[in-house]
Amino acid sequence: MFTGIIEEVAEVVELTKENNNLHIRVKAKLTPELKIDQSVAHNGVCLTVVSLDEESYTVTAIKETLDKTNLKDLKEGNAINLERGMKLGDRLDGHIVQGHVDQTAVCTAVEEAGGSWNFTFEYDPKLQNVTIEKGSVTINGVSLTVVNSEKNRFSVSIIPYTHEHTTFKSLKNGDVVNLEFDVIGKYVKRISELR
């Protein structure tokens, strides 16, 4: 479980393909605090640490993960949002995030708004995911509040701190992002479908 509050923007330093898997080596300041088998969210995708050294660690994304996320588009040198799993008893500053990406979306607009930024995203409606205004959504691992919600499109507003301390500062039109929709909303939707 995660909160969607990014701890660090780190650098992807090596990508190695092995069969259908992708090994991702990340150089991060939090590496000395990690251990093998620990879960870390990478742009919102929960992955397990499989090896580490003093400055970097490696995680493995399997085909299922690559098919459903933007991790398949990573390049060496890319910045990536990181968050370690939350500790039981800590404050929940964002919202409940599982690290299970539902689908990707495309950024269709970035607008500076006098000290904040508005980002608009479009996603494939065939998967029938939904957002609601003032509800929660996770974009590349960042917990955010939905500002405008339509059938397959929504917007979020980003404060300066979030803009500066996440990969939102480099996000532009046409970029693909990972989406995790609110888990409570997913359960409500599923229950209503079963009636």
Secondary structure, 3 states (H helix, E strand, C coil): CECCCCCEEEEEEEEEEECCEEEEEEECCCHHHCCCCCEEEECCEEEEEEEECCCEEEEEECHHHHHHCHHHHCCCCCEEEEEECCCCCCCCCCCCECCCCCEEEEEEEEEECCCCEEEEEEECHHHCCCCCCCCEEEECCEEEEEEEECCCEEEEEECHHHHHHCHHHHCCCCCEEEEEECHHHHHHHHHHHHC
